[in-house]
Amino acid sequence: DKMILLESQHGKEFNGNIFSMAKYLCSAEEYKEYKVYLSAAKSRVNSFKKKAEEYGIKNLNFVILSTKEYFKVLASAKYLVNDTTFPGRFIKKEGQVYLNTWHGTPLKRMGYDNRQEICTMGNVQRNLICADYILFPNEYMKERMSHAYLLDNLSKGVMLKEGYPRNTVFFHKEETDKIRKQLGYDGKQVIIYM
């Protein structure tokens, strides 16, 4: 009940929403008794550990993707968070809570909207359908993803239209001042194009 598995882009990345959630979960008082895992491709474990250390993320447990330990954590963690999909052999167990945060805004054709992807969209669609919560940062993305993966008629999950965890840094003055100082822009207005 107190295990959380985070996964970003099939264990190949440690950034975006998953990074922000790891940083929060590993430092927030209300999650101090939780065991937080981050899945990582074998070739990425060391760089993920270094990044966690660099950002002061403590008590983060790393599990290598596609190992026996990974599948054990995937099958037994109460909370699952992914910004893409879990593997095709993943079956959500009763009592597990799955949050999908997707990794970006689809400015391209995906799933049903991309003729070449229709035959290969099954695992993405299945993951989104079995998610208890799908986080969308705006109405545009909700509409695009819902249409691309036919979620309106298939998903029983709650579609949350909220901000992305990765963007919360823009609303914390102390954090933005710290980053501004680190980059040599202390006391200056910074405009970011993303």
VENHUFEN-V762809 format. One record per residue. RES is the residue in one small letter. PHI is phi in radians with two decimals (999 if undefined). OMEGA is omega in whole degrees, -180 to 180 (NA if undefined). D_CENTER is the distance of its C-alpha to the mean C-alpha in Angstrom with 2 decimals. Layout:
BEGIN
res: (RES & RES)
phi: (PHI & PHI)
omega: (OMEGA & OMEGA)
d_center: (D_CENTER & D_CENTER)
END
This chain:
BEGIN
res: (d & k & m & i & l & l & e & s & q & h & g & k & e & f & n & g & n & i & f & s & m & a & k & y & l & c & s & a & e & e & y & k & e & y & k & v & y & l & s & a & a & k & s & r & v & n & s & f & k & k & k & a & e & e & y & g & i & k & n & l & n & f & v & i & l & s & t & k & e & y & f & k & v & l & a & s & a & k & y & l & v & n & d & t & t & f & p & g & r & f & i & k & k & e & g & q & v & y & l & n & t & w & h & g & t & p & l & k & r & m & g & y & d & n & r & q & e & i & c & t & m & g & n & v & q & r & n & l & i & c & a & d & y & i & l & f & p & n & e & y & m & k & e & r & m & s & h & a & y & l & l & d & n & l & s & k & g & v & m & l & k & e & g & y & p & r & n & t & v & f & f & h & k & e & e & t & d & k & i & r & k & q & l & g & y & d & g & k & q & v & i & i & y & m)
phi: (999 & -2.04 & -2.11 & -2.24 & -1.94 & -1.92 & -2.53 & -2.16 & 0.84 & 1.05 & 1.32 & -1.69 & -2.29 & -2.41 & -2.68 & 1.01 & -1.08 & -1.16 & -1.04 & -1.09 & -1.21 & -1.06 & -1.03 & -1.23 & -1.06 & -1.46 & -2.12 & -1.30 & -0.98 & -1.21 & -1.99 & -1.10 & -1.63 & -1.57 & -1.78 & -1.80 & -1.92 & -2.17 & -1.41 & -2.55 & -1.09 & -0.89 & -1.28 & -1.88 & -0.93 & -1.10 & -1.18 & -1.17 & -1.09 & -1.09 & -1.13 & -1.05 & -1.12 & -1.01 & -1.72 & 1.21 & -1.54 & -1.83 & 1.09 & -1.67 & -1.70 & -1.83 & -2.25 & -1.36 & -0.92 & 1.18 & -1.59 & -1.04 & -1.08 & -1.03 & -1.15 & -1.16 & -1.15 & -1.04 & -1.41 & -2.02 & -1.17 & -1.19 & -2.03 & -2.12 & -2.29 & -2.46 & -1.89 & -2.48 & -2.51 & -1.47 & -1.07 & -0.99 & -1.49 & -1.20 & -2.20 & -1.18 & -1.50 & -1.05 & 1.65 & -1.34 & -2.02 & -2.01 & -1.96 & -1.90 & -1.90 & 0.66 & -1.78 & -3.06 & -1.60 & -1.27 & -1.68 & -2.18 & -1.42 & -2.38 & 0.91 & -1.06 & -1.40 & -2.06 & -0.90 & -1.24 & -1.68 & -0.95 & -1.34 & -1.99 & -1.50 & -0.95 & -1.22 & -1.11 & -1.06 & -1.07 & -1.08 & -1.17 & -1.18 & -1.51 & -1.22 & -1.32 & -2.43 & -2.13 & -1.66 & -2.06 & -1.41 & -2.83 & -1.13 & -0.97 & -1.16 & -1.01 & -1.12 & -1.11 & -1.20 & -1.07 & -1.25 & -1.06 & -2.05 & 0.94 & -1.29 & -0.96 & -1.70 & -2.02 & -1.41 & -1.80 & -1.27 & -1.49 & -1.66 & -1.62 & -1.85 & -2.37 & -1.24 & -1.42 & -0.96 & -1.14 & -1.66 & -1.14 & -1.01 & -1.26 & -1.93 & -2.01 & -0.98 & -1.04 & -1.14 & -1.15 & -1.11 & -1.12 & -1.15 & -1.00 & -1.15 & -1.02 & -1.54 & 1.46 & -1.99 & -0.99 & 1.37 & -1.95 & -1.35 & -2.07 & -1.98 & -1.95 & -1.80 & -2.23)
omega: (-178 & 176 & 179 & 175 & 176 & 178 & 180 & 175 & 176 & 177 & -177 & -178 & 173 & -178 & 174 & -177 & -177 & 177 & -179 & 179 & 178 & -180 & -180 & -176 & -177 & 180 & -177 & -179 & -176 & 178 & -176 & 179 & 179 & 175 & -176 & 179 & 171 & 178 & -178 & 171 & -176 & -178 & -176 & -175 & -177 & 179 & 177 & 179 & 180 & 180 & 179 & 179 & 180 & -178 & 177 & 178 & -178 & 177 & 175 & -179 & -179 & 179 & -176 & -179 & 175 & 175 & 178 & 179 & 179 & -178 & 177 & 179 & 179 & -179 & -173 & 180 & 179 & -175 & 180 & 179 & -178 & 176 & 172 & -180 & 169 & -176 & -179 & -179 & 178 & 173 & 179 & -179 & 177 & 180 & 177 & 178 & -174 & 175 & 175 & -177 & -174 & -169 & 180 & 178 & -176 & 177 & 178 & 177 & -179 & 174 & -178 & -179 & -180 & -175 & -179 & -177 & -173 & -178 & -176 & -176 & -173 & -177 & 177 & -179 & -180 & 178 & -180 & 179 & -178 & 177 & 176 & 180 & 173 & -177 & 177 & -179 & -178 & -179 & 180 & -178 & 178 & -180 & -178 & -178 & 179 & 180 & -176 & -177 & 175 & -174 & -176 & -177 & -174 & -174 & 174 & -179 & 178 & 178 & -177 & 175 & -176 & 176 & 177 & 177 & -178 & -178 & -179 & 180 & -179 & -177 & 179 & -175 & -180 & -180 & -178 & 177 & -180 & -180 & 179 & -180 & 180 & -177 & 179 & 180 & -178 & 178 & -179 & 175 & -180 & 177 & -176 & 174 & -178 & NA)
d_center: (19.54 & 18.18 & 15.62 & 11.83 & 9.90 & 6.52 & 5.99 & 5.33 & 8.03 & 10.24 & 10.51 & 11.95 & 9.89 & 9.08 & 8.49 & 7.18 & 4.86 & 3.92 & 7.65 & 8.73 & 7.70 & 9.34 & 12.15 & 12.77 & 12.68 & 14.93 & 17.34 & 17.73 & 20.95 & 19.89 & 17.44 & 19.96 & 20.95 & 17.57 & 16.73 & 13.19 & 12.36 & 10.24 & 11.08 & 12.79 & 15.24 & 18.67 & 19.44 & 16.50 & 16.95 & 19.55 & 17.85 & 14.70 & 17.29 & 19.20 & 16.40 & 15.64 & 19.43 & 19.85 & 17.65 & 19.17 & 16.25 & 18.40 & 18.19 & 15.01 & 15.87 & 15.14 & 15.60 & 16.61 & 15.17 & 17.81 & 20.08 & 21.82 & 20.04 & 16.56 & 17.85 & 19.47 & 16.37 & 14.51 & 17.67 & 18.34 & 15.37 & 15.69 & 12.05 & 9.30 & 5.58 & 4.10 & 3.50 & 7.15 & 9.46 & 11.07 & 14.61 & 17.51 & 19.16 & 16.46 & 18.17 & 16.65 & 19.25 & 21.07 & 19.79 & 16.16 & 13.70 & 10.70 & 8.09 & 6.47 & 4.99 & 6.28 & 6.65 & 10.11 & 13.27 & 15.30 & 18.55 & 19.73 & 20.88 & 18.58 & 19.32 & 22.56 & 23.19 & 23.51 & 26.54 & 25.63 & 22.28 & 23.76 & 24.78 & 21.53 & 18.99 & 19.51 & 16.52 & 14.05 & 16.26 & 16.61 & 12.93 & 12.75 & 16.13 & 15.43 & 12.38 & 13.97 & 11.95 & 10.49 & 9.61 & 11.75 & 12.89 & 16.34 & 18.90 & 19.07 & 15.57 & 16.16 & 19.47 & 18.44 & 15.70 & 18.01 & 20.90 & 19.39 & 18.29 & 21.10 & 18.97 & 21.70 & 24.02 & 21.81 & 18.83 & 19.78 & 16.42 & 16.29 & 15.12 & 14.20 & 15.30 & 14.16 & 13.05 & 9.65 & 8.95 & 9.38 & 12.75 & 14.16 & 15.83 & 18.21 & 19.52 & 20.46 & 23.85 & 24.12 & 20.94 & 22.02 & 25.54 & 24.46 & 22.54 & 25.50 & 27.89 & 26.09 & 26.29 & 29.92 & 29.60 & 30.70 & 32.40 & 31.52 & 29.63 & 26.59 & 25.45 & 22.26 & 21.97 & 18.49)
END
